[in-house]
């Protein structure tokens, strides 16, 4: 492990979450506002409609809070670096996005997030705000099929949030919003690999150790254990290993199915590598008869300077395709 702290252009290492949040609000050019301690909410919300609230720890920018926008989430509750938003922040965000039709919580499956959002929902219920929850658990490498409820939420959150947001812009009931968000989650699978750890700004030190000659196959976005450590290899060798993990799961992917394919950098992996991996993955998808409705290649779900890549596949049916094709605009992801 490199004992030298990572070089970061910041102010106070202990106040990075607050500083980046202030910058995020400015990046929305007046279209979103700060609420309470550390929540962000769009100014122009559809009246008399169910609300979509997302959230999670800072340090993974632009998710989650960069996915607030037009045709995207109504608001986000933001935690400290790699930490879940506390219940009081969840509550302040809930109050701000609620328009009388209830609020859907949509976030990744991590113990701190589950606990704090659950407490936030209880506090909201005491104020008469109805809350429903959909937990994102797209990481196929983090638990077997019969333990899907234990799976982590990783880069698949991007298509899931996009689809749920399109639903929030069109449906009239909280039940229907929750149904579509759950459907988006159920139709999405992801797997990631890591080649280098990220770091915590407070210390600048790596969050885990990984030898230079291996790849963490299935490793999580904080460095959580995956399915194996494999020798460092080429993109041509790695792409099928990643896709085989998704293909081996329980999401039926049949010839003729349309998908969104998302190639994501965990932070410091360059576009060059993403595109080379896409070059190797695309023929494997086509060989199965899958039709790629849209490809996304970007760095959206990150962990500071962690190096690595993830593949996410979202299977579209007619209902989800209609939601996917709706335009959206946010700091983190925009679809024209």
C-alpha positions in Angstrom: 0.0 0.0 0.0 1.3 3.5 -0.9 2.0 5.3 2.4 1.9 8.7 0.8 -1.5 10.5 1.1 -3.3 11.2 -2.1 -3.0 14.8 -3.4 -6.3 16.6 -3.5 -7.1 20.2 -4.2 -9.4 20.8 -1.3 -9.8 23.1 1.8 -10.5 21.5 5.1 -10.2 17.7 4.7 -12.9 17.2 7.4 -15.4 19.5 5.6 -15.3 18.1 2.0 -18.9 16.9 2.0 -20.2 20.4 2.9 -17.8 22.2 0.5 -18.6 19.9 -2.5 -22.3 20.3 -1.7 -22.1 24.1 -1.9 -20.3 23.7 -5.2 -23.0 21.3 -6.4 -25.8 23.8 -5.7 -23.9 26.4 -7.8 -23.5 23.9 -10.6 -27.3 23.8 -11.0 -27.3 27.5 -12.0 -30.3 28.3 -9.9 -32.5 25.4 -10.9 -32.0 23.6 -7.6 -31.6 25.0 -4.0 -30.0 24.0 -0.7 -32.5 22.8 1.9 -31.6 22.5 5.6 -28.2 21.1 6.4 -27.2 19.1 3.3 -30.1 18.4 1.0 -30.7 19.6 -2.6 -34.1 20.0 -4.2 -35.3 21.2 -7.6 -37.1 24.5 -7.6 -39.6 23.6 -10.3 -41.5 20.5 -9.0 -44.6 19.1 -10.7 -47.5 20.0 -8.4 -49.8 17.5 -6.8 -47.5 14.5 -7.7 -45.6 11.8 -5.9 -42.0 12.7 -5.2 -38.8 10.9 -5.8 -36.0 11.3 -3.2 -32.6 9.7 -3.7 -29.6 9.9 -1.5 -26.4 8.4 -0.1 -22.9 9.3 1.0 -20.8 12.0 -0.5 -17.5 11.1 -2.2 -19.0 9.2 -5.1 -19.8 12.2 -7.3 -21.8 12.8 -9.3 -24.1 10.2 -7.7 -26.5 10.4 -6.0 -27.0 14.2 -5.6 -25.9 15.0 -9.1 -28.8 13.0 -10.4 -31.3 15.6 -9.3 -32.8 17.5 -12.2 -35.4 18.0 -14.9 -36.7 14.6 -15.7 -34.5 13.2 -12.9 -34.9 13.0 -9.1 -36.8 15.7 -7.2 -34.2 15.9 -4.5 -31.4 14.2 -2.6 -30.3 13.8 1.0 -26.5 13.8 1.2 -24.3 12.2 3.8 -20.7 12.8 4.8 -17.9 11.2 2.8 -18.8 7.5 2.3 -21.4 7.8 5.0 -25.2 7.6 4.9 -27.2 10.8 5.3 -28.4 11.0 8.9 -32.2 10.8 9.6 -32.6 14.6 10.2 -31.2 15.3 6.7 -33.5 12.6 5.2 -36.4 14.2 6.9 -35.6 17.8 5.7 -35.3 16.5 2.2 -38.6 14.6 2.5 -40.4 17.6 3.7 -39.0 19.7 0.9 -40.0 17.4 -2.0 -43.4 16.3 -0.6 -46.4 17.7 -2.6 -49.1 15.8 -0.8 -48.9 12.6 -2.8 -46.2 10.9 -0.7 -42.5 10.3 -1.3 -40.5 7.4 -2.7 -37.1 6.7 -1.2 -34.6 5.2 -3.7 -31.1 4.4 -2.6 -28.4 1.8 -2.5 -28.4 -1.3 -0.3 -26.0 -0.4 2.5 -26.7 -0.9 6.2 -26.3 2.8 7.2 -28.5 4.0 4.4 -31.2 1.5 5.2 -31.2 2.3 8.9 -31.2 6.1 8.4 -33.7 6.3 5.6 -36.0 4.0 7.7 -35.8 6.3 10.6 -36.4 9.3 8.3 -39.5 7.5 7.0 -40.8 7.0 10.6 -40.2 10.7 11.3 -42.0 11.7 8.1 -44.9 9.4 9.0 -45.3 11.3 12.3 -45.9 14.4 10.2 -48.4 12.7 8.0 -46.1 12.1 5.0 -46.5 8.7 3.3 -43.2 7.1 2.4 -42.4 4.1 0.2 -39.0 2.6 -0.3 -37.2 0.8 -3.1 -33.7 -0.4 -2.4 -31.2 -0.7 -5.3 -29.4 -4.0 -5.2 -28.0 -4.5 -8.7 -24.5 -5.9 -7.9 -24.7 -9.6 -8.9 -21.2 -10.3 -7.5 -22.1 -9.4 -3.9 -24.5 -12.2 -3.1 -25.9 -15.3 -4.7 -29.3 -15.4 -6.5 -31.1 -16.8 -3.4 -29.8 -13.9 -1.3 -30.5 -11.0 -3.7 -31.9 -8.9 -0.9 -28.3 -8.7 0.5 -26.8 -7.4 -2.8 -25.2 -4.0 -2.9 -26.4 -1.1 -5.0 -23.7 0.0 -7.5 -23.6 1.6 -11.0 -26.9 0.2 -12.0 -28.4 3.0 -9.9 -27.9 5.3 -12.9 -30.4 3.7 -15.2 -32.6 2.8 -12.3 -32.8 6.4 -11.1 -33.3 7.6 -14.6 -36.2 5.3 -15.2 -37.8 6.0 -11.8 -37.4 9.7 -12.4 -39.2 9.5 -15.7 -42.0 7.6 -13.9 -42.1 10.3 -11.2 -42.6 12.9 -14.0 -45.6 11.1 -15.3 -47.5 9.0 -12.8 -50.1 10.2 -10.3 -49.8 7.8 -7.4 -47.0 6.7 -5.0 -47.9 3.1 -5.6 -47.4 3.4 -9.3 -44.1 5.2 -8.8 -42.9 2.5 -6.4 -43.9 -0.3 -8.8 -42.0 1.2 -11.7 -38.9 1.9 -9.6 -38.9 -1.6 -8.4 -39.3 -2.9 -11.9 -36.4 -0.9 -13.1 -34.3 -2.3 -10.2 -35.4 -5.9 -11.0 -34.5 -5.4 -14.7 -30.9 -4.2 -13.9 -27.7 -6.2 -13.2 -24.2 -4.9 -12.6 -20.7 -6.2 -12.0 -17.5 -4.2 -11.3 -13.8 -4.7 -11.1 -11.1 -2.8 -9.4 -7.4 -2.2 -10.1 -6.6 0.4 -7.5 -8.1 1.7 -4.3 -9.6 5.1 -3.6 -8.9 7.2 -0.5 -10.7 9.1 2.2 -10.1 12.9 2.0 -9.7 13.1 5.8 -6.6 11.0 5.7 -5.7 10.8 2.0 -4.8 7.1 2.6 -6.1 4.2 0.5 -9.3 2.5 1.7 -8.1 -1.0 0.9 -5.1 -2.9 -0.4 -4.8 -4.4 -3.9 -1.6 -5.8 -5.3 -0.4 -4.3 -8.6 -0.6 -7.6 -10.4 -4.2 -8.5 -9.7 -7.8 -7.3 -10.4 -10.6 -7.5 -7.9 -13.4 -9.2 -9.8 -16.8 -8.2 -8.5 -15.3 -5.7 -6.0 -17.7 -3.1 -4.6 -17.3 0.7 -5.0 -15.7 1.0 -1.6 -13.5 -2.0 -2.0 -15.9 -4.5 -0.7 -15.0 -8.1 -1.4 -16.0 -9.5 -4.8 -16.0 -13.0 -6.2 -12.2 -13.4 -6.8 -8.8 -11.9 -7.3 -7.7 -12.6 -10.8 -4.3 -11.9 -12.5 -4.1 -8.6 -14.3 -5.2 -9.2 -17.8 -6.2 -7.5 -21.1 -9.6 -6.0 -21.9 -10.2 -8.8 -24.3 -9.8 -11.3 -21.5 -11.6 -9.3 -18.8 -14.8 -8.3 -20.7 -16.2 -11.9 -21.0 -15.4 -12.7 -17.4 -17.5 -9.7 -16.3 -20.4 -10.4 -18.7 -20.5 -14.1 -17.8 -21.2 -13.1 -14.2 -24.3 -11.1 -15.4 -25.3 -13.7 -17.9 -25.2 -16.4 -15.2 -27.7 -14.5 -13.0 -31.5 -14.8 -13.1 -32.3 -11.9 -15.4 -33.5 -13.6 -18.6 -31.6 -12.1 -21.6 -33.0 -13.6 -24.7 -32.3 -13.0 -28.4 -34.2 -9.9 -29.5 -34.3 -8.3 -26.0 -33.4 -4.6 -25.9 -31.0 -3.3 -23.3 -29.2 -0.2 -22.0 -25.5 -1.0 -21.6 -23.6 1.2 -19.2 -19.8 1.2 -18.9 -18.8 3.1 -15.9 -15.4 4.3 -14.5 -15.0 4.1 -10.7 -13.0 7.3 -10.8 -9.5 7.3 -12.3 -10.0 4.7 -15.1 -9.8 6.7 -18.3 -12.2 6.9 -21.2 -9.6 5.1 -23.3 -9.9 2.0 -21.2 -13.7 2.2 -21.1 -13.9 2.4 -24.8 -11.5 -0.5 -25.3 -13.7 -2.6 -22.9 -16.8 -1.5 -24.8 -15.1 -2.7 -28.0 -14.6 -6.1 -26.5 -18.0 -6.4 -24.8 -20.3 -5.2 -27.6 -19.7 -8.3 -29.9 -20.4 -10.6 -26.9 -23.8 -8.9 -26.3 -24.6 -9.0 -30.0 -23.6 -12.7 -30.2 -26.4 -13.4 -27.7 -28.9 -11.6 -30.0 -29.3 -8.6 -27.6 -30.2 -5.3 -29.2 -28.4 -2.3 -27.6 -31.0 0.5 -27.4 -28.5 2.8 -25.8 -24.8 2.7 -24.7 -23.6 4.9 -21.9 -19.8 5.3 -21.4 -19.0 7.7 -18.6 -17.7 8.2 -15.0 -20.8 8.6 -12.9 -20.5 6.2 -10.0 -17.1 6.8 -8.5 -15.0 6.4 -5.4 -12.5 9.2 -5.4 -9.4 8.1 -7.4 -10.3 4.4 -7.3 -9.5 2.7 -10.5 -11.8 0.1 -12.1 -14.8 -0.3 -14.3 -18.3 -1.7 -14.1 -20.8 -3.1 -16.6 -24.5 -2.6 -16.1 -27.3 -4.1 -18.2 -30.9 -2.9 -18.0 -33.4 -4.9 -19.9 -36.1 -2.8 -21.4 -39.7 -3.9 -22.1 -42.2 -1.6 -23.8 -43.1 0.1 -20.5 -39.5 0.8 -19.4 -38.4 1.8 -23.0 -41.0 4.5 -23.0 -39.6 5.9 -19.7 -36.0 5.5 -20.9 -36.7 7.5 -24.0 -37.9 10.6 -22.1 -35.3 13.4 -22.0 -33.6 14.3 -18.7 -31.1 16.9 -17.5 -28.9 16.9 -14.5 -25.3 17.6 -13.5 -24.5 13.8 -13.4 -26.4 12.5 -16.4 -28.3 14.1 -19.2 -30.3 12.5 -22.0 -31.4 14.7 -24.9 
